Amino acid sequence: MKSINFSVLIYLSLIIFSSCHGGQKYPESDTWQSYLRDMLPGPMIRTILSDSLEATIPIQIKDINNKKLVNAVFIISRNDSSIYLKSNGSGLVFITLNHAILSENPMIKIQYNGLKAKNIRCSIGGKTVVFEDGKSVNSEVIEFENIPYVEREGFKLYYTIDKHLAMENLTEFLNIIETIKHIMGKSKILNIFPLLKYNNNISVIGEPEGVNILPININSWRDKYWHFVHETVEYDLIGFNNLYEENPQLRFIGDGLAEYVSLQVLNAHNVQFANEMKNSRIHSLKKSNSEKFSLYDWNITSELIEAYSYSLAFWIKLEKDTSPKKIQDFILMFNNLKTYQQEDIVKLFETVFGKNVSLNITKDEAINILLAY
């Protein structure tokens, strides 16, 4: 097993929640059933398979009226044997996903005395999937409906800390949002809602559709001013419409612009933090085995750490060759595209920047761009 970097962790955190509505094929059956991979979000399957990760996720079992089903029987029917689990007092069972079980794609069966398949529901969750040495570590599971929050101007800040501290941080996050909008040249953006925590690992389950929660360590500048900004920008550009499903090669735009805006926010907040971010990206470039990189070849199944550095350098170079306003123009027009295939992206670059923009960048060029910025 290999380790996973924070960006993949956060990417998983945004797509790992999914609701299962089973029993449609045999609604009157006493057993809800589905193949495992049909229950899971596609990006999660691809990421675990491509990076050989192992993740333990909670599955919550409820009835049609949202009542948690305790001691529901959960069966994993593998080729060599069947695994029998029972839901706990919160209606949760925990299953471990890895390359082997996803490749096998076993049948999952859920049974609860007195209920038909049509009345059984399950939620696949685990918003915070924290990995150490390629394996997820244990985390506290919290139901969304039980999480308190403070709110201002439509922005919600969830918390597991002291409410007074949450109120103090609310203003800070609102300022971050305003800085993001200023850099992107937008009057509004699609929000990800932070969940303030201390160092404990937390897994949230049961978010309604359209609500994305990102756990933030209250003591980490990286969480607040880098990772939160990155995921907010990427969600605004890519995640809301799930554009990676339409074109998996858009990471140099989604992740690239997310890195670019993160660096600008860090520069506005604390130059020392911005330099630490730059140095970490330069370090990954120096460790890279390749001497050049094709940005359009970076897709959502690839986890090349240096790809974040190359894409950051690409957008910085565009800004230097043109202006920050051109980057804003690109963002606006990108958000308004109807289709996102390669020809659409090439045409957009030509329209905004007035030339054929090369998506190839060398290692030395990327390092020098970051060093000089």
N, C-alpha and C positions, 0 to 999 in steps of 0.2 A: 504494500500500500504506500502511496506517496502522499505528501502533504498537499493541502489545497490553499490557495491564497485567498485573501479577504474578498476580492472582487467576485470570485465564484461563490463564496459563502453568501454574499449579499444577493447575487443573482438568484441563487437557490431560494433565498428567503422571500423573494418577491413572487416566485411562481410555484412554490411548493404546496400552497394551500389549494385544495380542490374539494368539491362536494360530490358525493356519489349518490346517485338516485337509481337504485337497483330494482330488479324484479319486473322490468318492463316486458321482457320476453316471456316470462312465466309468472305473471302477477299473483296468481292464486296459489303458487307453490309455497310450501312451508320453509323453503330455504332461499335466501337472497344469494345470488352468485354472480361472479364476474371474474374474468381473467385479470390477474394482477396489473398488467401493464395498461389495461383499459381503465383502471381506476386512477392512474397517476398522470400528472401533467407531463407532456412530452419533453420539455426542457430538463426536468428532473431526471427522467430516464436516461436521456442522452449524456447528461453531465456525469452521473454515477457510472455509466458504462465506459465513457471515454477516459475518465480520470481514475478508474478502478477504486472508487470510494466505497465506504461502508457507512450507511446512515441508519440510525434507529429513529423511526418516526412514530408519533401517536396517531391512532385512528379512533375517532369517537363515534360510537354507535347510539343512535336515537330512534324514536318512533316518528310517525308522521306529524305528531303534535309537539315535536321538539323535546320530548321527555327522554332523559338519559336512560339507556338500557343497561342495568347492572347484571353481571353474570350471563350476558349474551355469549353464545358459543361462536368462536371465530376459528375457522378451519383453513389451513394452508395445505392444499392437496398436491404435494410434490411427487416426483416420479418414484422415488424410493420409499417414501413414507409420508404420513400426514401429520401435521403439527396442530395440536388443539390448544387454543387459548381461550380465556374468559375475560370479559370486560370488567374493569374494577368499579369502585364506587362512583367514579365520574364518567362511567361509560366508555373508558379508554382501554384499548389494547395497544401494545407496542410491538412493531415488527421491524426486523433488521433487513435493509435492502443492500444488496451488493451485486457485483457483476454476475455471479452464478445464479442467484434467484431471479434476477431480471431476465437473464438469457433463457432460463427454463420457463418463465412466465406461467406459474402454477394457477390453478383455479382457486379462487377465494370463495368461501361459503360462510354465510352468517345465519345463525338460527336463534330464535327467541321464542320460548314457549307461548303459544296463543297468538302469535303474529304471523301474518302472511308476508310474502316478499314485498308486495306493493306498499306495505306500511313500515318497512325498515329503511332507515337512512344512515349514511355514514359520512363522516368528514375526514378527509386525509389532511393532516396538518403537520405542524412543526415549523413555525415561522422562523425560529432561530435554529439553524442547523450548524453547530459549532464543531469544527473538525480539528483533531490533534493527530498528527502522523497518519492522516488519511481516514481516520475513523471518527464518527460523531461521538461527542461526550454527553454524559447525562445532563439533562436540563429540567428545570421546573416547568410543568405545563400549567398555563393559566388560560382560562376561558375568556374570550374577548368581552363577553357581557359583564364580567366581574372586574374589569380594569377601570379605575377612576381616571379622569382627565380634567385638564383646565383648558379653556377655550377663549380665543380672542380673534376677531375679524375672520371667523370661519376656519381658523387653524386650530387643531386639537393637539394637545401635548399630553400623551398618556404617561402614567408614572407608576412605579412601584417603590418610590422613595417618599420622603417627606413632602407634603403638599406645599409647604412654604418654599422649599427648594425648587419644586416644579414651577411655581409662579415666577420665581426669579429667572428661571431658564426660559420661560415662555417668551419674554421680551428678546432674549438672545437669539432664539430660533426665528422669531419674526424678522429680526434684523438680517439674519442669514438669508431668509427667503427674499427680502427686498434686494439684497446684494446680488443674488442669483438672477432675479428678474432684470436688474439693471445691466448685468453683464450680457445676458441673453437678448436684451432688447425687447422684452415682452412685458405686457401690463399684468398678465396673470400666468400662473403655471399650475400644472396638476400636482397636488400635494401628496407626499408620503408623510405619514404621521409618526413622529418619534415616540418611542417608549423608553422613558428614562429609567435606568437601572444602575445598581452598583456593579460589582464584578461578577455577580452570579449569572449563570446561563439560564435564559428564560425561553420557553417555547410557547407561542400563543396559538390557540386553536379557536375556530368558529367565527372568523371575521366575515361580515357580510360582503357581498360582491361590491367591488369598487373601493374597498378600504384596504390600504396597504400600510402595515405597521413595521417600523424598523427599530429594533432595540438599539439603544445608544447608551454606552457607558458614560455616566455623568462626569467622570474624571478624565476622559480621554479627548484630547483635542483632535486626534485623528478621526474618531467617531463623529464628532460634531461638525468639524470644518472640512473634512475630506470625504469620509465615507457617506455621510448623510447628503452632502452636496452632490457627490457623484451619482448616488442612486436616485436622488430627486431629479436631476437633469436627465439621466437615462430614461427614467419612467416617463417624464414629460415628452421626450423625443420618440421613444420606442415602445415602452411598456404598456401604455394605456391602450394602444391599438395592436399590441403584440406584433410589431413589424418584423421581428426576427423570424416569425413563422412564415411571413411572406417572402423575406429575403434574408437568409442566415448570414450573408456577407456584410451586413450593415454595422458590424461592431466598431469599425474604425470611425463611424459617425456617432453611434450611441455611446460606446465607451470612450472614444477619442474626445468628443466634445465634453463629456462628463469630466474627464481628466483636465481638460483645458479650463473649464469653468471652476473646477475645484482649486486649481492653482491660482486663478485670479481672486477667488474668495479668500484663500489663505494669505495672499499678498496684501489684501485689504485689511485683514485682521491681524496678522503677525508674520513679519518677513522671515523670522527664524523658522517658523513652522513651514512656510513656503519653501525655504531652502532645504529643509529636511525631506520634503516631498520630492523635490527635484533630485536631490542626491540619491534617494532610494530608486528613482527611475533611471538615473544614470548608472547606478550600480548594476541594475538588471541588464542594461545594455552591454556593459563591459563583460558580463558573464555569458552573454549570448554566443552561441557557436556559429551563428550565421553572420555574414558580412553585409547582407542587404535584406530588405523585407518588402513584400508586396502586400499592401494594406488590404486590398480587396480579397486576398486569400484567407483573411482571418475570419473564421466563422464561429458560430456559437458552440460547436463541439470541440473547439481547440482551446487549450489553456496554456498559451505561451505567455509567461509573465512579461517578457520584453515587448510583447505586442502593445501593451498599454503605453510603454515608453515611446515606441515608434509612432503611435497614433497621436500622442501628446505633442511630440516634436513636429509632426505633420501640420497640426493646426496652429502651432506657434509660428511656423514658417509662413503659412498662409496669412496670418495676421501681420507679420513683418513685411511681407511682400505687397500687401494691400493695406488693410486697416481693420481695426476691431469692428467697425460698422459693416464691413463686408461679411464678417462672421455672423453678425446679427441678421443680415439680409439672408444668408444661407439658411439659418435656423428657421426664420419665418417661412421661407419658400419650401423648405423641407417639410415642415408641419402641414403645408397646404397641398402637397402632392397627392394625386389620386392613386398612383401606383408607384412601386418602389423597386422595380427591376433594374438591372445594371444600366440599361440604356437611359432610364429615367435619371439615374444618379449622375451619369456622365454628362447628360444634357444640363442638369441643374448646376454642376460645377462650371460648365462653359457659360451659362447664362449669368451666374453671379460674379464670377471672377474674370470673365471675358477671355478665357484661354483654355486650352486643354491642360488640365491639372494632372500631373503625374502622381500616381498612387504608389510609386516605388521610392524607397528611401534607403540610403546606406547606413550602416552602423556608425561610421565616423561622422557622417552628416548629422544624424540624430543626436549624438553625444555633443557635438559642437553647438548645435542649436540650443540644447538645454543648458549647457555651460554658459552661453552668452546671454541667456534670457534673465 
